Structure formats: C-alpha cells, structure tokens
Amino acid sequence: MTEAPYDRIRTLNDRFRRSFSGGTVLVTPGIRALPEDQQAEVLHAVRSFTAFDPGNDPYGEHDFGSVEIAGQRCFWKIDAYDLTLTEASPDPADPSVTRRVLTIMLASEY
C-alpha cells in the first residue's frame, strides 16, 4: 500500500525537525539573543515537540508548533521550497524536488 502524500510529508517533516538534518534551519535574531542555555532549551523543545492537534496542525503535516521556554513563547515552522529556494516545492512529499526550511523564532518576531 502506498503512503498518502500528507503522510509522507509528515514523515519527512518529523525526520527533519527531530534531526535538523536534510534541510536548512534558520534561527532568528530574537532566539540568538537569548542566553545560550535557553537557546539550547528552545532547540530541544522543537526537536521533541509532539503536541500536534487540529488547531496547530489542520492538515496533519507537522509543519508548525509553539513552545514556551523561560516565559518566552517561540514558534517554529517548516516550509517546503523547490531546490533553488525561490518557489514553493512542486511536490513536498518528494525529497528529490524539495528543500525544507525550518524557521525558529520568538512569537514577538512573527
């Protein structure tokens, strides 16, 4: 049985988010301004995030989350681009035509 596209996207997003491998991870200036121990906590919280629900994951792709570290609300978001990073991926379920970008930011930077 073939995996549905959204299942494959979720698998690829989870693999990337947990490992920070297979794409680009961008950390905003607000996150970089946090003390190093808090930065490490944010990265760990993003990697271990499991609180997906219909409110933050309506399509079941595990591409967004929100965590709170030391009173700071942080967002993370995975976007799927084409290989040149200039347009959306033509098929986010196909890693041969997709480059994932994970952005981690303070909610106040959104």
MARTOR-418895 format. One record per residue (C-alpha): residue number from 1; residue in one letter; x, y, z. Coordinates in Angstrom, 2 decimals. Layout:
   seq   type         x         y         z
   NUM      a         X         Y         Z
...
//
This chain:
   seq   type         x         y         z
     1      m      0.00      0.00      0.00
     2      t      1.35      3.42     -0.96
     3      e      1.75      6.11      1.68
     4      a     -0.63      9.07      1.20
     5      p      1.15     12.34      0.28
     6      y      0.26     14.05      3.58
     7      d      1.58     11.01      5.49
     8      r      4.86     11.21      3.56
     9      i      5.09     14.98      4.16
    10      r      4.51     14.44      7.89
    11      t      7.19     11.73      7.99
    12      l      9.70     13.95      6.16
    13      n      8.88     16.97      8.32
    14      d      9.21     14.97     11.54
    15      r     12.50     13.43     10.43
    16      f     13.94     16.84      9.56
    17      r     12.64     18.57     12.71
    18      r     13.95     15.86     15.03
    19      s     17.40     15.66     13.43
    20      f     17.91     19.16     11.92
    21      s     19.34     17.20      9.00
    22      g     18.11     17.22      5.41
    23      g     17.25     20.90      5.15
    24      t     18.10     24.36      6.42
    25      v     17.49     25.53      9.98
    26      l     17.09     29.30     10.46
    27      v     17.20     30.80     13.92
    28      t     16.04     34.42     14.17
    29      p     17.91     37.24     15.93
    30      g     15.45     37.07     18.83
    31      i     16.31     33.44     19.52
    32      r     20.04     34.18     19.12
    33      a     19.70     36.98     21.71
    34      l     18.53     34.52     24.37
    35      p     21.10     33.15     26.81
    36      e     22.83     30.06     25.41
    37      d     21.11     27.68     27.84
    38      q     17.69     29.00     26.76
    39      q     18.65     28.69     23.08
    40      a     19.54     25.05     23.74
    41      e     16.22     24.53     25.52
    42      v     14.32     26.01     22.56
    43      l     16.12     23.76     20.07
    44      h     15.49     20.71     22.26
    45      a     11.80     21.64     22.63
    46      v     11.42     21.98     18.85
    47      r     13.11     18.63     18.24
    48      s     10.97     16.82     20.81
    49      f      7.65     18.58     20.07
    50      t      4.64     16.21     19.97
    51      a      1.68     18.45     20.89
    52      f      0.10     18.40     17.44
    53      d     -3.66     18.94     17.31
    54      p     -6.20     20.19     14.75
    55      g     -5.63     23.78     15.90
    56      n     -1.90     23.85     15.11
    57      d     -1.79     21.04     12.54
    58      p     -5.00     21.15     10.48
    59      y     -3.51     19.23      7.54
    60      g     -1.60     16.64      9.58
    61      e      1.78     17.66      8.12
    62      h      3.55     18.50     11.41
    63      d      4.88     21.76      9.97
    64      f      4.20     24.21     12.84
    65      g      4.46     24.34     16.60
    66      s      4.67     26.64     19.57
    67      v      6.79     26.11     22.68
    68      e      7.43     28.20     25.77
    69      i     10.86     28.47     27.34
    70      a     11.58     30.68     30.36
    71      g      8.44     32.71     29.74
    72      q      9.23     33.23     26.06
    73      r      6.74     31.88     23.53
    74      c      8.56     30.56     20.46
    75      f      7.19     29.41     17.13
    76      w      8.72     27.02     14.65
    77      k      7.59     26.48     11.07
    78      i      8.71     24.15      8.28
    79      d      8.31     25.39      4.72
    80      a      8.86     23.26      1.62
    81      y     10.63     25.03     -1.24
    82      d     11.87     23.99     -4.65
    83      l     15.58     23.15     -4.88
    84      t     16.51     26.74     -5.75
    85      l     14.67     28.07     -2.66
    86      t     12.82     30.56     -4.86
    87      e      9.34     29.00     -5.03
    88      a      7.16     26.52     -3.21
    89      s      8.05     22.90     -3.80
    90      p      6.15     21.32     -6.70
    91      d      5.71     18.22     -4.50
    92      p      6.56     18.46     -0.78
    93      a      6.17     14.68     -0.50
    94      d      9.12     14.19     -2.89
    95      p     12.51     14.99     -1.32
    96      s     14.20     14.93     -4.72
    97      v     12.41     18.19     -5.65
    98      t     12.07     19.72     -2.17
    99      r     14.29     21.67      0.19
   100      r     12.86     22.03      3.70
   101      v     13.48     25.17      5.75
   102      l     12.77     25.20      9.48
   103      t     12.47     28.68     10.99
   104      i     12.59     29.08     14.78
   105      m     11.55     32.49     16.16
   106      l     10.20     34.33     19.15
   107      a      6.43     34.79     18.83
   108      s      7.05     38.53     19.11
   109      e      9.10     38.40     15.86
   110      y      6.19     36.97     13.88
//
